[in-house]
Amino acid sequence: MSSTDYKFEGWCGLDKKAIEGNMKWQEYEPKPFAETDVDIRISHCGMCGSDMHTLNSGWGETPYPCVVGHEIVGRAVRVGKDVTHIKEGELVGVGAQASSCLKAECARCADGEENHCANMVGTYAAKYPDGSKSYGGYADYNRTPAHFVFKVPENIEPADAAPMMCAGITLYAPLKREGCGPGKRVGIVGLGGLGHFGVLFAKALGADEVVVISRTSGKKSDAEKMGATRFIATDEDPDWAATHANSLDLIVSTVSSPKMPLSGYLSLLRFRGTFIQVGAPEDELPPFNAFALIAKQAKVGGSLIGSPNEIREMLQLASKTNLKPWIQQRPLKDANQAVVDFEAGKPRYRFVLVNEKHAEKQ
């Protein structure tokens, strides 16, 4: 299939009003096709908090027009001749990263940590080295360098695979990297689109205990159905930090509020425990008591999506364990309303946009 057989059209955010459900469906120009690229006929695209931060320029001025969406799944319809791991017609996915320098002298790329490359290109709202813009998945088609296009196991439903490409890997990577597995007690702060993947993957990796930490107990029943063994509601129990102190080996925080009780979270760590932040607030994180770290050799760190190797590992684990995210499918044609509903906190726990004309062809 040649590039002239289809057009690149999608929901374009033209200014900050896009966050109010004012995206416009229009044609746009993707990066020039290279023989290392893959074109994807998009059938599903998950909705991520990063999309909202970008639509309203919350992380800095967005280069409008912008097509957001970096949880892309569909069929490869054009594959460059230099691509060896993807074949035309295969089910593939793209996450939050579209490119890195991939140079031998780049320590991060050479070590398989491409997601930390200083020249990383995001799947949308970014520029490739040639100056062309990257566009995301609220669209009919996507063009991405093949190194960041992943074959999706056929036993994973496309709608389920989509949110794994960002939300899933954002939780899988730090859990796996920090030793989540048998004998470990793991805490997940926040039960949203990210946090629910934390529960699912912690269980899939074999953690002895998975504890959800949230402000209220409103989602306790859902957490238990996902596999959580304990639930801490910080606004409802004034003694929560003392009651559950020194009980967790690893905490992954998905929340992005500058008002979160960080010192309280750290008190939950056991000796040599680890706290990993993956939620990205528009403001600074709150201060915390240094003795929460010093007294028990605890560590605080961060994690950014995951590397290509980690994404492949995650997909294989999801395939092997039949992992099923909690999603709600919304028609791509109704993306503006879905953005409004997302901002209103309605997803339980991830919206997935369905391009109905393409999903029928899967």
Kinemage of the C-alpha trace (Angstrom):
@kinemage 1
@onewidth
@group {chain A} dominant
@subgroup {mainchain}
@vectorlist {calphas} color= white
{ca met a 1} P 0.000 0.000 0.000
{ca ser a 2} L 1.401 3.365 -0.967
{ca ser a 3} L 1.202 6.488 1.121
{ca thr a 4} L -1.157 8.019 -1.440
{ca asp a 5} L -3.853 5.432 -0.680
{ca tyr a 6} L -4.853 7.044 2.621
{ca lys a 7} L -4.840 10.422 4.278
{ca phe a 8} L -3.629 11.371 7.730
{ca glu a 9} L -6.606 12.930 9.464
{ca gly a 10} L -7.337 13.261 13.153
{ca trp a 11} L -8.651 15.314 16.039
{ca cys a 12} L -6.398 18.361 16.172
{ca gly a 13} L -6.073 20.555 19.212
{ca leu a 14} L -5.683 24.078 17.872
{ca asp a 15} L -5.343 25.971 21.162
{ca lys a 16} L -5.921 25.563 24.894
{ca lys a 17} L -9.675 25.380 24.348
{ca ala a 18} L -9.150 21.853 23.031
{ca ile a 19} L -9.327 20.634 26.631
{ca glu a 20} L -12.929 21.859 26.697
{ca gly a 21} L -13.849 19.465 23.898
{ca asn a 22} L -12.953 21.781 21.037
{ca met a 23} L -10.624 19.622 18.967
{ca lys a 24} L -11.197 19.830 15.202
{ca trp a 25} L -11.138 16.896 12.777
{ca gln a 26} L -8.756 17.818 9.981
{ca glu a 27} L -5.938 16.620 7.767
{ca tyr a 28} L -2.298 17.042 8.790
{ca glu a 29} L 1.133 16.273 7.366
{ca pro a 30} L 3.057 13.420 9.074
{ca lys a 31} L 6.824 13.050 9.035
{ca pro a 32} L 8.255 12.088 5.626
{ca phe a 33} L 8.162 8.310 5.241
{ca ala a 34} L 11.528 6.613 5.734
{ca glu a 35} L 12.374 2.985 5.066
{ca thr a 36} L 12.727 2.528 8.823
{ca asp a 37} L 9.109 3.602 9.433
{ca val a 38} L 5.786 1.831 9.862
{ca asp a 39} L 2.380 3.246 8.976
{ca ile a 40} L -0.458 1.998 11.171
{ca arg a 41} L -4.181 1.919 10.447
{ca ile a 42} L -5.378 2.838 13.920
{ca ser a 43} L -8.245 0.853 15.382
{ca his a 44} L -7.856 1.788 19.061
{ca cys a 45} L -6.171 4.526 21.083
{ca gly a 46} L -6.190 4.857 24.851
{ca met a 47} L -6.724 8.219 26.506
{ca cys a 48} L -4.009 9.316 28.918
{ca gly a 49} L -3.624 12.138 31.422
{ca ser a 50} L -0.641 13.263 29.361
{ca asp a 51} L -3.066 13.990 26.521
{ca met a 52} L -4.928 16.415 28.769
{ca his a 53} L -1.775 18.124 30.042
{ca thr a 54} L -0.732 18.617 26.410
{ca leu a 55} L -4.089 19.811 25.098
{ca asn a 56} L -4.136 22.626 27.673
{ca ser a 57} L -0.365 23.360 27.578
{ca gly a 58} L -0.058 22.292 31.210
{ca trp a 59} L 3.535 21.114 30.808
{ca gly a 60} L 4.619 24.079 28.705
{ca glu a 61} L 3.375 25.632 25.495
{ca thr a 62} L 2.052 22.965 23.110
{ca pro a 63} L 3.032 23.256 19.421
{ca tyr a 64} L -0.483 23.483 18.013
{ca pro a 65} L -1.980 21.989 15.930
{ca cys a 66} L -1.487 18.812 17.901
{ca val a 67} L -3.010 15.346 17.617
{ca val a 68} L -2.619 13.654 21.002
{ca gly a 69} L -2.853 9.966 21.879
{ca his a 70} L 0.094 7.683 22.634
{ca glu a 71} L -1.600 4.386 23.354
{ca ile a 72} L -1.957 3.357 19.726
{ca val a 73} L -2.955 -0.060 18.385
{ca gly a 74} L -3.805 -1.096 14.840
{ca arg a 75} L -2.607 -2.978 11.779
{ca ala a 76} L 0.638 -2.207 9.969
{ca val a 77} L -0.313 -1.078 6.460
{ca arg a 78} L 3.047 0.131 5.200
{ca val a 79} L 6.401 -1.191 6.375
{ca gly a 80} L 9.739 0.246 5.308
{ca lys a 81} L 12.137 -2.100 3.539
{ca asp a 82} L 14.686 -1.754 6.353
{ca val a 83} L 12.223 -2.990 8.988
{ca thr a 84} L 12.675 -6.648 9.936
{ca his a 85} L 10.536 -7.234 13.046
{ca ile a 86} L 7.182 -5.991 11.735
{ca lys a 87} L 5.252 -7.316 8.738
{ca glu a 88} L 2.382 -5.706 6.896
{ca gly a 89} L -0.953 -6.772 8.346
{ca glu a 90} L 0.356 -7.522 11.835
{ca leu a 91} L -1.290 -6.096 14.951
{ca val a 92} L 1.102 -3.519 16.394
{ca gly a 93} L 1.259 -0.864 19.061
{ca val a 94} L 3.024 2.426 19.759
{ca gly a 95} L 3.519 4.019 23.166
{ca ala a 96} L 4.639 7.423 24.366
{ca gln a 97} L 7.987 7.406 22.558
{ca ala a 98} L 8.485 7.634 18.808
{ca ser a 99} L 12.237 8.094 18.450
{ca ser a 100} L 15.641 8.387 20.108
{ca cys a 101} L 19.104 8.955 18.689
{ca leu a 102} L 20.017 5.208 18.756
{ca lys a 103} L 23.688 6.165 18.475
{ca ala a 104} L 26.409 3.872 19.805
{ca glu a 105} L 27.986 6.760 21.687
{ca cys a 106} L 24.730 7.457 23.539
{ca ala a 107} L 25.088 5.534 26.790
{ca arg a 108} L 21.350 5.406 27.390
{ca cys a 109} L 20.464 4.056 23.962
{ca ala a 110} L 23.426 1.677 23.979
{ca asp a 111} L 22.324 0.300 27.348
{ca gly a 112} L 18.737 -0.291 26.202
{ca glu a 113} L 17.397 2.754 28.054
{ca glu a 114} L 16.151 4.582 24.971
{ca asn a 115} L 13.304 6.135 26.947
{ca his a 116} L 15.884 8.257 28.778
{ca cys a 117} L 17.754 9.417 25.674
{ca ala a 118} L 18.423 13.147 25.723
{ca asn a 119} L 17.117 13.258 22.139
{ca met a 120} L 13.911 11.367 22.806
{ca val a 121} L 10.983 12.291 20.557
{ca gly a 122} L 7.507 11.919 21.994
{ca thr a 123} L 4.739 10.320 19.975
{ca tyr a 124} L 3.021 13.693 19.703
{ca ala a 125} L 3.778 17.400 20.208
{ca ala a 126} L 7.456 16.895 19.418
{ca lys a 127} L 9.845 17.286 16.510
{ca tyr a 128} L 11.970 14.717 14.726
{ca pro a 129} L 15.591 15.583 13.846
{ca asp a 130} L 14.493 16.682 10.368
{ca gly a 131} L 12.149 19.251 11.905
{ca ser a 132} L 8.915 17.443 11.090
{ca lys a 133} L 6.283 17.080 13.823
{ca ser a 134} L 5.058 13.950 15.548
{ca tyr a 135} L 1.317 13.290 15.661
{ca gly a 136} L -0.526 10.846 17.878
{ca gly a 137} L -3.382 8.400 17.805
{ca tyr a 138} L -6.680 10.309 17.926
{ca ala a 139} L -6.583 9.751 14.200
{ca asp a 140} L -7.052 7.360 11.300
{ca tyr a 141} L -3.357 6.587 10.722
{ca asn a 142} L -0.027 6.920 12.494
{ca arg a 143} L 3.546 6.936 11.192
{ca thr a 144} L 6.317 5.989 13.632
{ca pro a 145} L 9.930 4.778 13.336
{ca ala a 146} L 9.834 0.979 13.592
{ca his a 147} L 12.188 0.740 16.571
{ca phe a 148} L 9.289 2.029 18.668
{ca val a 149} L 6.562 -0.063 17.023
{ca phe a 150} L 5.781 -3.334 18.819
{ca lys a 151} L 4.102 -6.495 17.681
{ca val a 152} L 1.061 -7.186 19.875
{ca pro a 153} L 0.348 -10.847 20.749
{ca glu a 154} L -2.776 -11.896 18.887
{ca asn a 155} L -4.427 -13.256 22.043
{ca ile a 156} L -4.568 -9.733 23.496
{ca glu a 157} L -7.632 -7.798 22.390
{ca pro a 158} L -6.641 -4.565 20.596
{ca ala a 159} L -8.766 -2.492 22.995
{ca asp a 160} L -6.954 -4.089 25.947
{ca ala a 161} L -3.515 -3.658 24.391
{ca ala a 162} L -3.945 0.070 23.748
{ca pro a 163} L -3.716 1.358 27.355
{ca met a 164} L -0.825 -0.998 28.040
{ca met a 165} L 1.326 1.018 25.633
{ca cys a 166} L 1.646 3.919 28.095
{ca ala a 167} L -0.268 3.355 31.346
{ca gly a 168} L 0.658 -0.321 31.446
{ca ile a 169} L 4.362 0.092 30.806
{ca thr a 170} L 4.562 3.101 33.133
{ca leu a 171} L 3.655 0.773 36.019
{ca tyr a 172} L 5.175 -2.487 34.786
{ca ala a 173} L 8.660 -1.027 34.310
{ca pro a 174} L 9.282 0.270 37.856
{ca leu a 175} L 7.591 -2.755 39.429
{ca lys a 176} L 9.810 -5.170 37.515
{ca arg a 177} L 12.929 -3.036 37.892
{ca glu a 178} L 12.516 -2.711 41.658
{ca gly a 179} L 12.031 -6.428 42.256
{ca cys a 180} L 8.271 -6.833 42.552
{ca gly a 181} L 7.562 -10.537 42.933
{ca pro a 182} L 7.160 -13.305 45.500
{ca gly a 183} L 8.030 -12.179 49.024
{ca lys a 184} L 7.386 -8.492 48.268
{ca arg a 185} L 4.717 -6.194 49.674
{ca val a 186} L 3.811 -3.486 47.196
{ca gly a 187} L 1.830 -0.270 47.580
{ca ile a 188} L 0.142 1.610 44.735
{ca val a 189} L -0.802 5.236 45.400
{ca gly a 190} L -3.914 6.173 43.452
{ca leu a 191} L -6.382 3.862 41.729
{ca gly a 192} L -6.877 5.472 38.347
{ca gly a 193} L -5.819 4.661 34.816
{ca leu a 194} L -2.214 4.218 35.930
{ca gly a 195} L -2.799 2.829 39.411
{ca his a 196} L -5.138 0.051 38.373
{ca phe a 197} L -2.369 -1.264 36.118
{ca gly a 198} L -0.110 -1.202 39.167
{ca val a 199} L -2.436 -3.593 40.972
{ca leu a 200} L -2.831 -5.861 37.933
{ca phe a 201} L 0.880 -6.088 37.136
{ca ala a 202} L 1.973 -6.432 40.771
{ca lys a 203} L -0.336 -9.443 41.024
{ca ala a 204} L 0.868 -10.808 37.670
{ca leu a 205} L 4.476 -10.528 38.886
{ca gly a 206} L 3.612 -12.538 41.998
{ca ala a 207} L 3.746 -9.967 44.818
{ca asp a 208} L 2.667 -11.398 48.166
{ca glu a 209} L 0.624 -8.335 49.008
{ca val a 210} L -0.724 -5.436 46.944
{ca val a 211} L -1.961 -2.415 48.894
{ca val a 212} L -3.909 0.454 47.340
{ca ile a 213} L -3.453 3.873 48.950
{ca ser a 214} L -6.145 6.410 48.137
{ca arg a 215} L -7.801 9.436 49.723
{ca thr a 216} L -11.159 7.732 50.247
{ca ser a 217} L -12.505 4.190 50.272
{ca gly a 218} L -14.778 4.825 47.307
{ca lys a 219} L -12.798 2.485 45.059
{ca lys a 220} L -12.068 -0.178 47.674
{ca ser a 221} L -14.431 -2.741 46.149
{ca asp a 222} L -12.876 -2.290 42.690
{ca ala a 223} L -9.372 -2.584 44.131
{ca glu a 224} L -10.259 -5.874 45.812
{ca lys a 225} L -11.731 -7.228 42.587
{ca met a 226} L -8.472 -6.358 40.836
{ca gly a 227} L -6.518 -8.322 43.428
{ca ala a 228} L -5.592 -5.785 46.120
{ca thr a 229} L -5.228 -7.374 49.551
{ca arg a 230} L -5.362 -4.163 51.619
{ca phe a 231} L -6.740 -0.639 51.168
{ca ile a 232} L -5.615 2.520 52.959
{ca ala a 233} L -7.955 5.546 52.850
{ca thr a 234} L -5.821 8.464 53.999
{ca asp a 235} L -8.651 11.008 54.403
{ca glu a 236} L -10.766 8.621 56.466
{ca asp a 237} L -8.196 7.304 58.926
{ca pro a 238} L -6.223 10.007 60.752
{ca asp a 239} L -3.787 7.386 62.041
{ca trp a 240} L -3.160 5.646 58.709
{ca ala a 241} L 0.558 6.470 58.538
{ca ala a 242} L 1.234 5.075 62.015
{ca thr a 243} L -1.115 2.110 61.666
{ca his a 244} L 0.536 0.883 58.465
{ca ala a 245} L 4.096 2.065 59.133
{ca asn a 246} L 7.021 -0.073 57.980
{ca ser a 247} L 4.788 -2.471 56.075
{ca leu a 248} L 5.763 -2.099 52.410
{ca asp a 249} L 8.886 -2.939 50.413
{ca leu a 250} L 7.981 -0.858 47.383
{ca ile a 251} L 5.558 1.991 46.721
{ca val a 252} L 4.747 3.316 43.246
{ca ser a 253} L 2.934 6.648 43.280
{ca thr a 254} L 0.702 7.501 40.347
{ca val a 255} L -0.874 10.620 41.804
{ca ser a 256} L 0.052 14.056 40.539
{ca ser a 257} L -1.127 16.363 43.301
{ca pro a 258} L 1.299 18.757 44.983
{ca lys a 259} L -0.760 18.285 48.164
{ca met a 260} L -0.140 14.556 48.505
{ca pro a 261} L 1.088 13.471 51.988
{ca leu a 262} L 4.514 12.383 50.814
{ca ser a 263} L 6.049 12.072 54.293
{ca gly a 264} L 3.184 9.789 55.262
{ca tyr a 265} L 3.741 7.595 52.235
{ca leu a 266} L 7.434 7.282 53.070
{ca ser a 267} L 6.600 6.180 56.601
{ca leu a 268} L 4.952 3.087 55.107
{ca leu a 269} L 8.269 1.828 53.745
{ca arg a 270} L 10.131 -0.980 55.447
{ca phe a 271} L 13.896 -0.971 56.009
{ca arg a 272} L 15.615 -0.330 52.649
{ca gly a 273} L 12.270 0.209 50.992
{ca thr a 274} L 11.816 2.146 47.746
{ca phe a 275} L 9.389 4.868 46.697
{ca ile a 276} L 8.997 5.471 42.950
{ca gln a 277} L 7.122 8.466 41.543
{ca val a 278} L 5.522 8.087 38.109
{ca gly a 279} L 2.728 10.665 38.334
{ca ala a 280} L 3.810 13.978 36.823
{ca pro a 281} L 2.181 17.030 38.456
{ca glu a 282} L 2.176 20.398 36.751
{ca asp a 283} L 3.453 21.825 40.063
{ca glu a 284} L 6.292 20.754 42.356
{ca leu a 285} L 6.065 17.767 44.676
{ca pro a 286} L 5.545 18.535 48.378
{ca pro a 287} L 8.451 18.566 50.856
{ca phe a 288} L 9.084 15.572 53.086
{ca asn a 289} L 10.958 14.683 56.255
{ca ala a 290} L 14.471 13.514 55.371
{ca phe a 291} L 14.553 11.205 58.413
{ca ala a 292} L 11.921 9.071 56.672
{ca leu a 293} L 14.762 8.092 54.331
{ca ile a 294} L 17.798 8.329 56.561
{ca ala a 295} L 16.511 6.166 59.403
{ca lys a 296} L 15.856 3.127 57.233
{ca gln a 297} L 18.080 3.561 54.166
{ca ala a 298} L 15.019 4.123 52.028
{ca lys a 299} L 15.249 5.359 48.451
{ca val a 300} L 13.157 7.786 46.428
{ca gly a 301} L 13.255 7.603 42.648
{ca gly a 302} L 11.326 8.201 39.478
{ca ser a 303} L 10.447 6.262 36.358
{ca leu a 304} L 9.558 7.359 32.822
{ca ile a 305} L 7.415 4.989 30.708
{ca gly a 306} L 9.672 2.038 29.820
{ca ser a 307} L 12.281 0.884 27.341
{ca pro a 308} L 11.449 -1.053 24.162
{ca asn a 309} L 12.707 -4.249 25.797
{ca glu a 310} L 10.488 -3.651 28.819
{ca ile a 311} L 7.483 -3.041 26.578
{ca arg a 312} L 8.061 -6.373 24.847
{ca glu a 313} L 8.425 -8.103 28.241
{ca met a 314} L 5.209 -6.503 29.467
{ca leu a 315} L 3.227 -7.636 26.423
{ca gln a 316} L 4.471 -11.186 26.836
{ca leu a 317} L 3.516 -11.218 30.528
{ca ala a 318} L 0.075 -9.826 29.714
{ca ser a 319} L -0.346 -12.497 27.043
{ca lys a 320} L 0.800 -15.297 29.345
{ca thr a 321} L -1.380 -14.263 32.296
{ca asn a 322} L -4.405 -13.092 30.266
{ca leu a 323} L -4.177 -9.730 32.004
{ca lys a 324} L -7.294 -7.628 31.391
{ca pro a 325} L -7.339 -3.895 32.092
{ca trp a 326} L -10.565 -2.219 33.177
{ca ile a 327} L -11.540 -0.102 30.188
{ca gln a 328} L -14.493 1.741 28.697
{ca gln a 329} L -14.608 1.970 24.916
{ca arg a 330} L -15.688 5.248 23.325
{ca pro a 331} L -16.165 5.955 19.603
{ca leu a 332} L -13.357 8.003 18.074
{ca lys a 333} L -15.992 10.248 16.505
{ca asp a 334} L -16.995 11.256 20.050
{ca ala a 335} L -13.445 12.115 21.155
{ca asn a 336} L -14.373 15.665 22.194
{ca gln a 337} L -17.004 14.429 24.630
{ca ala a 338} L -14.586 11.765 25.854
{ca val a 339} L -12.053 14.505 26.677
{ca val a 340} L -14.681 16.373 28.690
{ca asp a 341} L -15.656 13.174 30.512
{ca phe a 342} L -12.007 12.320 31.150
{ca glu a 343} L -11.450 15.724 32.739
{ca ala a 344} L -14.521 15.089 34.890
{ca gly a 345} L -12.908 11.933 36.277
{ca lys a 346} L -15.341 9.484 34.702
{ca pro a 347} L -13.009 6.743 33.353
{ca arg a 348} L -13.183 3.415 35.202
{ca tyr a 349} L -10.360 3.030 34.643
{ca arg a 350} L -9.194 3.850 31.153
{ca phe a 351} L -11.042 5.275 28.170
{ca val a 352} L -10.147 3.665 24.837
{ca leu a 353} L -11.167 5.421 21.639
{ca val a 354} L -12.396 3.007 18.971
{ca asn a 355} L -12.037 3.899 15.306
{ca glu a 356} L -15.094 1.923 14.297
{ca lys a 357} L -14.410 1.889 10.551
{ca his a 358} L -10.952 0.411 11.189
{ca ala a 359} L -11.853 -1.852 14.121
{ca glu a 360} L -14.212 -3.716 11.797
{ca lys a 361} L -11.220 -4.672 9.646
{ca gln a 362} L -9.199 -6.275 12.455
